[in-house]
Amino acid sequence: MTDGSARMLSLLSLLQARREWPAAELAGRLEVSTRTIRRDVERLRELGYRVAATMGPDGGYRLAAGEELPPLRFDDEQAVALAIALSSVAGGGAAIEEAAERALATVRQVLPSRLRHRVDGVRFAHEPSAVRTDPEVILAVSEAVRERRVLRFDYRRGDGVEADGGPSRRVEPHELVTRDGRWYLVAFELEREDWRLFRLDRMAPRAPHGARFAPRRIPHGDALAFVTARFRGAVEPGDSASRSAAGPAWPCIGEAVVRAEASELAPWLEPGELIEAADGRCRLALGSWSWAGVLARLLQFERPFELLGPAELLAAADAAAARLSSADRASPGTRTRRAGR
């Protein structure tokens, strides 16, 4: 490879790595003049790369998207990361395994020997997902999420029967989440005025998308916490009557006011919901498999708290206090002797 060819490939790599480069900075990186950079840019354009000139005091260049995909240049780390990502596609639930295998074969063919051996040593023990999601559905829903546009779609249960409330839905799509080889959409359903979870493999999006919407706060803090909370219940998400968005689907849910700042509680709150915070106090909704479990979650904060209810939680607190007050306590000397055995 000639010095000019190597330099031009280095220039291409730089243009792919950042949106915009001043001409003087590119020249400094490649240790050439700005005139040489200008000539190399013209050669890239002749090869089909759309390199646009940018205006401004310094002037510069950026790599624009074209109608066709031109040859790409990756550094060693990027090439290995791409190959590993393509190898791991089978467990993702998207129906793109064949395309991923072809892409991996293409990437592997052009890898230098030192990288090909590293990539060939990567092996995944996949548990193939029983569910396949059409990549066109993933792209359509992702577009609605990205553009914050109302999404319309038909929705059916796994047995092909219309889901609860009929097939047609209108939602504000907020986030996509993958779990156990399935793709889920966290969305606010407009007709029901409630948060819902929908499986993408059961959706048939309608075009075009609707009007733009302002994002809402997702219950439980974020999409992952919301999905975790919904999976606490036994009924499959999206196929049942809507659950309350005020707390996770635990059998026991209690509320309390904790004397602490929200920033102190946030790392330990999931799954749960911070309802309101003011003046160094936070009102929380916490769930567990038992009322004693709700109390244990409150005690983990190590901050003073006031129980708000329900009555079952208050009764469990009285019972726990009675058990603790009547519990036998070993004397300090006894504990020392036991510890020394």
Order of alpha helices (4+ residues) and beta strands (2+ residues): alpha-beta-alpha-alpha-beta-beta-alpha-alpha-alpha-alpha-beta-beta-beta-beta-beta-alpha-beta-alpha-beta-beta-alpha-beta-alpha-alpha
